[in-house]
Amino acid sequence: MTERKTIQVVAALIYDPSTEKIMICQRPENKDRGLLWEFPGGKVEKGESKEQALIRECLEELSVEILPKEIYASLVHDYPDIKIELTLFKAVIVSGEPKKLEHNDIKWVYPWEASKYDFCPADKEILERLKRENIK
């Protein structure tokens, strides 16, 4: 049996204090777990800190500059093909308007509404927490 690759992944829980909503993104149809929803982010590259990776990913995927704040969640999830170590940071946009450069769709939703969307399995426990907690 082949050992699955472990990947360090970072994601942003981007919060807009003026609307009290968070950003969720729909994965492109042609990628693994296509059309499922997720928090924006991606893989940490060699030599990057988690914060640096998150800033880079949001710039590449959404054309926004973010400010990562504290860690909201950290978890490990086993998919059939890979194992991910996910770190989710609270974040705010400091410049730019989000654009769909890589995602199929982008939505701003209230935190308790996010669980109504079909998310990647790794995000399920985060969605449960968002229904219970105030993220301000």
C-alpha positions, 0 to 999 in steps of 0.5 A: 500500500502506498503512503498518501502524501501529506500536504500543508494547506492554509485557508482564510476565514475572511470576515467583512466587519461592515456586513458581518459576513464571511467569504466562501469560494466554489472550487473549479469544476476541473479540480479535485473536489470540483464545485465544492465550497471552501475557504480561500487558500492553498498549499504552503510552498517550501520556504514560506511561512503559513501567513506568507502562503496565505497572502500569496494564495489570496493574491493569486486566486482572488486579486486581494491583499489580506491581513492574516490574524489569529488561527481560527482552526487547525486540523488534519483530514484524510482524503482517499488520495491525500492527507491535509494539515489545514490551518485556517486563519481569521483574515481581513481584506486590506486592498482590492476587490475579490475576483474569480481568477480561479474559483467558479464562484465567490459568495459572502454569507453569514457564518451560520449560513455557510453550512448550507453550502456543499463544502469540502469534507475537511471543512465540515467541523469548521462549519459546525463551529461557525454555527455556534460561535461569534467570529468577531 
